Amino acid sequence: MKTISFNELRRIKDSLPDGSIQIIADTLGINSETVRNYFGGTNYKNGEIIGFHTEQGPDGGIVLLDDTTILELAMKILKDNNIN
């Protein structure tokens, strides 16, 4: 479990190189919309929400992530591409 600000979660997503969402989805065998939803998207028609709970507050609010697998893959992609 991990707590992160919503704005930080979105910053991580926005920093990912093109195609990273699909790479994460393919690696985990899930829909790319589910990965986008993990980062705060709201396309529940084509994707699911995975362990994402929000609480209103400063910096976009707080997000409690039950499962950090997607976040860990995103951080690895950023590290591998020397993106901070």
Kinemage of the C-alpha trace (Angstrom):
@kinemage 1
@onewidth
@group {chain A} dominant
@subgroup {mainchain}
@vectorlist {calphas} color= white
{ca met a 1} P 0.000 0.000 0.000
{ca lys a 2} L 1.227 3.511 -0.798
{ca thr a 3} L -0.062 7.017 -0.219
{ca ile a 4} L 0.749 9.642 -2.864
{ca ser a 5} L -0.708 12.996 -3.861
{ca phe a 6} L -2.976 12.966 -6.894
{ca asn a 7} L -0.838 15.648 -8.558
{ca glu a 8} L 2.332 13.570 -8.070
{ca leu a 9} L 0.624 10.525 -9.556
{ca arg a 10} L -0.426 12.570 -12.592
{ca arg a 11} L 3.087 14.066 -12.893
{ca ile a 12} L 4.531 10.554 -13.062
{ca lys a 13} L 2.041 9.552 -15.775
{ca asp a 14} L 2.671 12.718 -17.766
{ca ser a 15} L 6.459 12.146 -17.583
{ca leu a 16} L 6.264 8.673 -19.124
{ca pro a 17} L 7.602 8.358 -22.672
{ca asp a 18} L 5.095 7.712 -25.469
{ca gly a 19} L 3.886 4.135 -25.526
{ca ser a 20} L 4.614 3.470 -21.843
{ca ile a 21} L 0.966 2.996 -20.886
{ca gln a 22} L 0.649 0.213 -23.471
{ca ile a 23} L 3.936 -1.359 -22.337
{ca ile a 24} L 2.681 -1.461 -18.743
{ca ala a 25} L -0.672 -2.878 -19.872
{ca asp a 26} L 0.967 -5.564 -22.021
{ca thr a 27} L 3.395 -6.501 -19.239
{ca leu a 28} L 0.547 -6.999 -16.774
{ca gly a 29} L -1.954 -8.433 -19.266
{ca ile a 30} L -4.514 -5.697 -18.618
{ca asn a 31} L -6.338 -3.095 -20.691
{ca ser a 32} L -4.456 0.169 -21.339
{ca glu a 33} L -7.509 2.115 -20.121
{ca thr a 34} L -7.160 0.350 -16.778
{ca val a 35} L -3.586 1.684 -16.553
{ca arg a 36} L -4.816 5.189 -17.431
{ca asn a 37} L -7.524 4.878 -14.763
{ca tyr a 38} L -4.846 3.932 -12.225
{ca phe a 39} L -3.250 7.309 -12.922
{ca gly a 40} L -6.528 9.146 -12.404
{ca gly a 41} L -8.377 8.560 -15.668
{ca thr a 42} L -12.100 7.870 -15.605
{ca asn a 43} L -12.814 5.633 -18.599
{ca tyr a 44} L -14.638 2.872 -16.754
{ca lys a 45} L -16.480 1.721 -19.890
{ca asn a 46} L -13.302 0.252 -21.411
{ca gly a 47} L -11.101 -0.030 -18.326
{ca glu a 48} L -11.324 -0.873 -14.679
{ca ile a 49} L -10.119 0.892 -11.578
{ca ile a 50} L -7.512 -0.978 -9.560
{ca gly a 51} L -6.976 -0.196 -5.885
{ca phe a 52} L -7.299 3.562 -6.192
{ca his a 53} L -8.930 5.453 -3.318
{ca thr a 54} L -8.955 9.263 -3.143
{ca glu a 55} L -9.434 11.757 -0.368
{ca gln a 56} L -9.894 15.479 -1.006
{ca gly a 57} L -7.068 17.738 0.112
{ca pro a 58} L -4.193 19.956 -0.989
{ca asp a 59} L -2.074 19.101 -4.032
{ca gly a 60} L -5.027 17.416 -5.736
{ca gly a 61} L -5.845 15.303 -2.721
{ca ile a 62} L -4.402 12.065 -1.437
{ca val a 63} L -4.498 8.756 -3.282
{ca leu a 64} L -4.170 5.452 -1.472
{ca leu a 65} L -2.888 2.745 -3.810
{ca asp a 66} L -3.698 -0.792 -2.673
{ca asp a 67} L -1.394 -2.290 -5.304
{ca thr a 68} L 1.764 -0.451 -6.418
{ca thr a 69} L 2.673 -2.745 -9.326
{ca ile a 70} L 1.662 -0.236 -12.032
{ca leu a 71} L 3.410 2.609 -10.215
{ca glu a 72} L 6.566 0.506 -9.804
{ca leu a 73} L 6.613 -0.316 -13.534
{ca ala a 74} L 6.114 3.364 -14.380
{ca met a 75} L 8.968 4.369 -12.077
{ca lys a 76} L 11.212 1.725 -13.676
{ca ile a 77} L 10.419 3.106 -17.141
{ca leu a 78} L 11.266 6.625 -15.947
{ca lys a 79} L 14.528 5.413 -14.389
{ca asp a 80} L 15.473 3.397 -17.486
{ca asn a 81} L 14.917 6.519 -19.610
{ca asn a 82} L 16.758 8.819 -17.173
{ca ile a 83} L 13.597 10.839 -16.530
{ca asn a 84} L 13.188 12.291 -13.046
